[in-house]
Amino acid sequence: MKKYILAIDQGTSSTKTILFDESGQAAAKGSVDLKTNYFDNGFVEQNPEDIFQNVLDSVTECLNDFTKKGLAVSDIVSCGISNQRETFILWDKDGKALAPAVVWACKRSIAICTDLIQKGQNDFIKLKTGLLLDPYFSGTKLLWLLENDAELKEKVTKGEVYFGTVDCWLLYKLTNGTHFKTDYTNASRTLLFNIHTLQWDAEILETWGLSNLNLPQPCPSSHDFGMVDFGQFLDNKTPFSIPITSLIGDSHAATFGEGCFEKGTAKVTLGTGSSIMMNIGDKAILSNSGMLTTICWSTENRVDYALEGAIVSCGSTIEWLKNELQLFSSAAETEAMAKAIPDNAGVYLIPAFSGLGAPHWQMSRKASIEGMTFGTTKNHIVRAALESIPYQIKDVVEAMAKDMQAALKSISVNGGMTQNKFVIHFLADLLGIQLNKQRNPDVSALGAAYLSGLKSGVYSSIEQLSAINKSQTEQVLADLNNELPTKGYLGWKEKIVT
């Protein structure tokens, strides 16, 4: 009989629930959109109860799809959860939310970050957490809430407030408050967690006045997090309880789902922006090249660290060309437009629409198109935009290699932009290495399922998972004779440093 793993991928805009079989194939799916509130002042929030209900609705849709296919819920062995990172929630002992969920994209703590940096705390935080003082991470937005809500601050002082990222909130609610845990990857995105000791950092908590905050028990990503009766989500309400055996942040889950099991292996997510994460092995390397250091993934007998670089504008650059300059009606047209000309003719698009991210961190820089003449066509501008994606990835990969003092071994790609063959082949030729591309598009859910299956006995080892991944991966080979991307990259570097 087949065994199945329930994977919940709770994202910013929706929750996907997928039932995977032992070979990593999806047997049933459910997907439900989630509302996010964006405000003019840069605040971004979600309703904590909406997040939980969104998960319940998605799980219900998936399980009912599964049973309607004639498959038996008794064959579902365990559950894994991946989640939007950095978003956090505050609640009381009864599981009642005390504030809106503050989303990772929220910018409310810019002034707090500036103040803490001026007080000289950036190096102190980086040394312990591997992160930078930035509104992206949870801790400074928590400080903003406490500065602006005296009643909430008093509750924290009295030890009445529970803090957790989305994975922790879901676990607490699903287990009716009996399990208050998180995993190392989610904890490592809060600015409160010491990535070297794998514990909440008492010195940071005391410095920021958070010593009485209730924090979840940090655990490996693959771990027994408690039993849940998922039968309550079936149309017929048939009881069946399974353990939750993995919690992991979504980008980390994608790294595991892509098979980045060894030091020097990396994944690139090509979406609206781009997240690049490289496995650096069992030692935390603090970057001197603009990277973040984080927990990559973990099991109960192994912790792997990662360097991470975030690119701000990737697919969003192409959307801007379509919506604002109206150079094409569909992003699918851009591949042919780029291939219609032999090269970029010296035209470069610097996609600093919201500044430049890693490794440059030029957050005040503005976007520009440079090198145009009367001979420049819309094809040149489109090609320059597409080329900017591999160029930015190359910048990050070079910075990672400098930190590690070793070259990249392999890189896996996922996300919507991987459908553009011009971008993918240009990237392979520029990096000079083979790209791996999973046939399964839901790599975050897959990573959560793999980690869950390791704990519940569906999978025996990392080596078994590696073999499964190789059977489901396509390769994009580099053309080492194509010198055009390398020549183009030299021009890119000249433009970036100006």
N, C-alpha and C positions, 0 to 999 in steps of 0.2 A: 504494500500500500504506500502511496505517496505521502510525504510529509510536507506541510505548508507552514510558512511564517507570515504573520500579519505585520506589515510595515506601515507606520503612520508617519507621513512627511508633512509636518505642520509648517507652512511657509507664511510669508507676509501677506500674500494676496489670496491664498487658498490653502486648503488641506487636501492632500492626496492620500488615499489609503490603498495599498496594493497587497494582495496575497501572492507570495512567491512560492514556487515549488523548489525542490532541492537543487535543481539545475539553474536556479536564478531566473526562471521564466515566470512572467506574470500570468496568474490564473484568473484573477478578478480585480476590478478597480472601482474606486469611488472617488469623486472629486467635487468639492463644494467651495465656492468663492467666499472670501472673508473681507469684510469692510474695514478699511483703514481711514482714519480721520486726519486729513492734512489741513493745517491752519496757516494763515498768512504770516505768522511770526516765526515759522520754521518748526513749530511743534508738530509732532506726529504721534498719534495715540490709537490704541484699540481698546475695546471693551473686554476685560478679562473673561467675563461670562460668555461673551460672543465667541471668543477663541475656543473655550471648552465645548460649547454647543456645536461649533463648526466641526470640531474633531468628532463628536458623537454622530453628527449627520453624515460625515464622510465615512466613518466606520460602518454605520448602518447600511449605507449605499453599497459599500464593498461586500459586506457579509451577505447581504440579500442577493447581490449579483452572483456570488459564489454558490449559494444554496440553490438558486434557480437553474444553475448549470448541472445540478444533480450531484454536486460534490458535498462531502460530509464535514461538518465543523469539527467532528471528533479527530480529524486528521490535522487540525491546526495545532502546532506544538508550542509556539511562543510568539511574543510580540516585541518589536523594536520601534523606537520613536526617534526620528530626527526632527530638528526644529530650527526656526529662525533664530539666529544668534543675537546676543546682546539685549534683545527686548526683555524687559523684566516686569515683575508684578509684585505688589505688596498685599498681604492678606493677614487675617487674624487666625486664631487657633481653629475656629469653626469653618475655615475655608471661605470666608467672605472677603472679597477684594476691598482694599482700603483706598485705592487710587486707580486711575486708568492705567492700563499697560503702556509703558513708555517704550516706543518702538526704536530700534537701532538707528533709524535714519533721523531721529529727532535731534535738533541742534540747540536745545534750550540751555545747555550748560557751557556755551562758548566762553562766557565771561568767567565762570568758575575755573575752567581749564587755564585760561590766561592768568588768573590770579595765582593758581597753584604752581604754574610754570615760573612766574615771577618770584615766588617764594622758594624756588630751587628744588621743587619736588619731582621734576621730570626724570632725572637720573635715578632717584630713589625708587620711583615706581617702575621704571624700565628694568632695573636690576632684579627686582622681585617678581614682576609679572610678565616681563618680556614685551609689554605694550607701551604706548605713548599716551600722554595725557591728552585725550581727544574726546569730543562729545559722542563719538561713535560707540564708545564703551559705556557699560552700565553705571559704574560707580559715581561719576560726576553728575549724572542726571538724577541719581538717588539723592546726592547732596543738595541739588536744586529743589527737589520736592520737599526736603526737610527744612530748607531755608524759607520756603514759601508756604508752609502749612504747619503752624505752631502745634495744632492738635496731633498731627501725625508725628511730629518730632517728640512730643511728650510720650506718645505710645511707644516709640522706639526706646526712649530712656527707661520706660517701665518694663521693657522686654516683652511687649505684646505684639510686635510686628514680625511677620515671617517674610523673608525675601527669597525670591527664586526667579530663575529664567523660565522660559515657557515649558521646557521639559519637566522641570520641578513642579510647576503649577499643575500641569496635566496629571502627573503621577499622584500628587496630593489629592486631587479631585477624584481621580479614578479609583483610588484606594481608600476613599473616605477619611483622609487624614492620617492613615496608619503608617504611611511611608513618606518621609521628608528627606529626599535624596536628590542629588544631581550627579552629573558625570564630570570628569576632569576637563573635557573640552569646553563645556558650557561655563564651568566655574572660571576657566582661564580667560574668559572674555569680559570679566566684570571689573577689573582693576583691584579686586580684593583678594585674589588667590595667588599664593606663592607657587610658581610652576616648578620650583626646585624641591620643596618639601611636600608638595601635593596636599597642602592644607590652607585654610583661610589664614591670611597673614595678620597676626595679632597687632603688630606694630602699625600697619596701615589702618586697621580698624580703630585703634586707639587715637591715632593722629587725626582721623576724620570724624571722631565722635560716634563710632558705630559699634562699640564693644558690646552693647546690649541687644544688637540686632540678631534675631534668630536666623541662622544660616543652615542650609541643608548639609547633610553628610556627603562629602565628595567621594565618588566611587569610580572605578574603571568604567569605560564605556560598555564593555561586555560584562554583565554582573546581574545577580538576581535582585531585581528592584521591587518584587512583590506580585501577588496574584490579583487578577481582575476577572470578574464574571462578565465576559463579553456577550453572553447569551441575551442580556437585557437589550441589546441593540438589534436583535433579529426580529423579523415580523412575527414569528411564532413564539418568541421569548423563551426558546429552549435553553436551559442553563448550560453553560460550558465555561469553565475557568481555565485560563492559561497565564503563565508568568510573563511579566515584562522583563526581558533579559538584555535590553540595550537601550541606552539613552546617549545621544550624540548630536552636536551642532551640525547643521545641514552641510556646510562647506567641508567639514571634517568627514562627515558621512560620505560625501561625494568622493573625497580622496581615498577612503577605504574601498568604496564601491568600484573605483577605477583601478584598484589593485596596486596602490602605492604602498607596498608592504616592505620595501627595502630602502635603505639610505640612498639618497640620490635620485629617487623616483619622484615625479611631480605630476600634478594635474592642473589644467587650465580650464576654467569655466568661462565660455564666451557668451555672455548674455548682454544685458543693458550696460553693465560694467564688466569687469573681469576680475576673478579671484584666482591667484596663482599660489598653490601650496606645495612645498617640497618637503618630503620626509628627510630629516637630518639625523635619524637614528636615536639612540638612547641617552644622548646628552644634549642639554639646552645650550645652543650657541646664540649669544646675544649679538645682534647685527650692528655693524658699523657702516652699513650701506643702505640704510633707509627701510629695512625689512622689519616685520614684527616677528617675535618668537612666541610660539604657542604650542599647546599639546596637540599632536596630530591625531592620534587615536590610542586606545589602550585596552588591554585585556587584563585579567587578574594576575598574570605573570609577566606582563610586558607593557612598557610605556614608550611610545615613539613620539618624538618632538618634531616640529616643523618650522620652517621659515615661511612667512606669508607676505605677499605683496598684492596690493589692491590697485587696479586701474579704474579710474573714474568713468571714462567714456569709451565704450566699445560699440555695441549695437545702437546705443543712443545717438552716436554720431551719424549713422546711416539714417536713422529716423528723422533727424534734424534736416538732412539734405532732402529727404522726401517731403516732409511737412512744410518746411519754411522756404527752401529754394526750389522745391517742386522739380527736381532734376530727373525724377522717375516716379512712376505710380506704384511700384512694388519693389521691395528690397530684393526680390528674386532677380530683377533685371540687372542688378549691379555687377554680377559676375561677368556677364557678356559685355557690359560697357567697359569694364577694366581690361578684358582680354582683347578689345577692339583696337587698342593702341599698343605699341611695342614697349613703352616704358612710361614713367611719370613725367618726362620732359622737364625735370627739375622742379615740379610742383609738389609742395608738401602741405598737408593739413595738420596743424597742431591742435588736437581736440581738447583744449583746456576750457571747455564750456563751464565746468565747475572746478577749475584749477587742474593741475597735474598731480596725480597720486604717486605711488611708489615707483621708482626710488627717489624721485625728484622732490616731492612734497612742495611744489610751487602752487600753493593754494590760492594765491592772489593773481596768478597768471590768467590771461584771457585767450580765448581761441583765436586762431588766425589761419589764413591760407596764404602761403608765401611762394614766390618764384613764378608768378603768372606773367604771361605776355599776351599780345593780341592773338597769338597762335594757340592759346589755351582753350580747350573745349570742356564741355561738361563731363566728358569721359575722363579727362585728366583729373578733374576735381573729385570725381567718384573714385577713381583709382587711388588718388592720394589719401582719401578717407579710409579705404579698405587697407592700404599699406600701413596706415598709422596703427592698426591693431597689432600686426606682427612686430612692428618696430617697438611698441610699448612693452610687449611681452619679452622681447629680446633684452630690453633695458633691465627688466626685473630678473630675468634668468642670469644675466651677467653679474648683477649685484649679489644674487644668491650664491653663485659659483665663487665670487670673491670672498664672501663670508665663510664658505665651507672649505675654500682652498682646494676645490675639486670640481670637475665638470659634471654636468647633469647626465645621468644614466639613461633616463627615458622620460617621456612626457605624454600624458593622456589628455585628450581634449573632449569637452562636452559643451552643450549649450546650443542655442539657436543658430549662432553664426557659423557653426561647423558645417552647416548645409552649403555654405559658399565655398566652392572648390578652389576659387582663386585665392581666398584668404588662407585656407588650410595648406595648399601646396606652397604658397609663398612663405608661410611660417615654417614648414618643414625644411625648405631650401635655405632659409635664413639661419635657422638653428643648426642645420646640418645633421639632424638626427631624425630617426623614424618617429612618427606620431602614432599613438594608439587611440582608436576610437571605438567605444563600446556601442554595440548594436542596441542595447537597452538605454532609452533616453532618461529613465528615472533613476539616476545613479545615487542620489541621496537616500531614497527609499531602499535601494538595493544594498547600500552600505550598512544601513540600520538593520536590515534583514540578515546580512552576513554575520554581523556582530552578535545579533540575537541567537542565530543558529549555532554559533561557536559555543555559547554558554549552554544552550538547551540540548546540545548533542546532535543536531542535524548535520553539522560539519565537524570533522575531527581535527582539522588543523588549518593554519594559514596556507600551507602547501596545497591542500585540496582546493581552497578558494582560488589560489593562483591558477591552478589548472582549469577550473571552471571559467575564470575570466579570459584566459587565453583562447578558449574555444569560442568565445562570444565577442572577440575583439577584431576589428579590421585594422590593417596597417596602412599608413600613408608614408611612402618612402621618400626620402630626400634626394633631389637631383643635385649631386655635388658638383656637377659641371655648370650649373646655372649661377653665374656670378652676379646677375642683376640685383637680387635682393641685398647682397653684401655691399655692393656699390651704393645702392639706394640708402642703406642704413648709415653709411658714412655721412651722407648729406643730411639725414635726419639728426644725427648727433650734433652737427654744426648748428642746426636750427634750434635744438633744445637748449644748448648752452648760451644762446644769445639772450 
